[in-house]
Amino acid sequence: MNLFQLVVLPTILVIASLDLRSLILGRISQATWLARLICWVVATVLVFNPAIATRISSSLGIGRGADFVIYVFMLVSPIVWFRTQTQLHSIRSQVVDLARVEAIRGAKFGTEASVHGDRNGDT
Amino acid sequence: MDPMKSERAAWVIVPAFNEAARVGDCLRNLLRENRYQIVVIDDGSSDETADVVQRFPVWCLTHPINCGQGAAIRTGIDFALAKGAEFIVTFDADGQHDTDDIEQLLEPLKEGQQDVALGTRFLGRTIGMPASRQWLLRVATVFTRLTTGLKLTDSHNGLRAFSRHAASRITIRQPRMAHASEILHQVKRHRLRYVEVPVTIRYTKETLKKGQSALDAARIGSELILGRFAK
């Protein structure tokens, strides 16, 4: 086992354990957990046996295994980015809704202090 | 002025973000008409906008954080509808708009001919508009025509009026500047009757600083796309 594999294996195990915890606590669905688990298993297999990536890439006519991994990354990362952005958009919307409710609850009617041309302090 | 006035009322919604220097004059002009209920939504300003507003006989709603103009308008619409508004006008706090145009906007709504009246500077008058801004707005108008099918001459004008029926149907989900496009999409989707009304827009150094750039136009596009996919 080389140094990279020594670092990657415990990292993947920790992430997979956190995913399992999230599943048990109901924070993620079974489908999401399964999809993530498949990713981690595939990553582990490719790290410990890079020849598999090379074989797959050769069969697809790509050449090097590293290129195959980069192409997959390039395909997946926009999807992940888009999903993250939509989730962020949803969270922002919830915060905005909360702020709007607070604003309506705290509505105040002003005085007539400045209405007749008294500009003191209104700039 | 009785704040609980329940007659057939027109409400003017004024979203304001860091407008302490200009909102006073804007409110003084609006109050001169003495025909409208006014609600200012202080959108989490870091200056004295809310303090200035509370020196006038108008409603002041304060967002605890800066949510964006779309969110401020939605807050104002919800509040005005709850207070029994029959007509709702959106009006900028920075002095760009002319109070004389409000009645022109309300006229087709009061006659029951239309549900929405959209201000258009290109059939009306612009004062001090740079050529770059005109070009950007023309492109936005063509884009809106292609995406909504609405034949408009000005798609991003903040001066507009809604009947109660239209305001109840339109739900602004875009908190920031994409709300202008979203409103037009909803006008189309709900098959609301609309008319363009010539208005005057006055540009100053301050209003131009806050206006939209080409980069903002790209941001609005991305917000519209994300908004469609967000839950």
Interface residues (C-beta under 8 A of the other chain):
Chain A: F82 Q85 T86 Q87 H89 S90 R92 S93 V95 V96 A99 R100 E102 A103 I104 G106 A107 K108 F109 G110 T111 E112 A113 S114 V115 G117 R119 G121 D122 T123
Chain B: P3 A20 A21 G24 L27 R28 L31 V39 I41 G44 V52 V53 Q54 R55 F56 P57 V58 W59 C60 L61 T62 H63 P64 I65 C67 G68 A71 R74 T75 D78 F79 A82 R173 P175 E223 L226 G227 F229 A230 K231
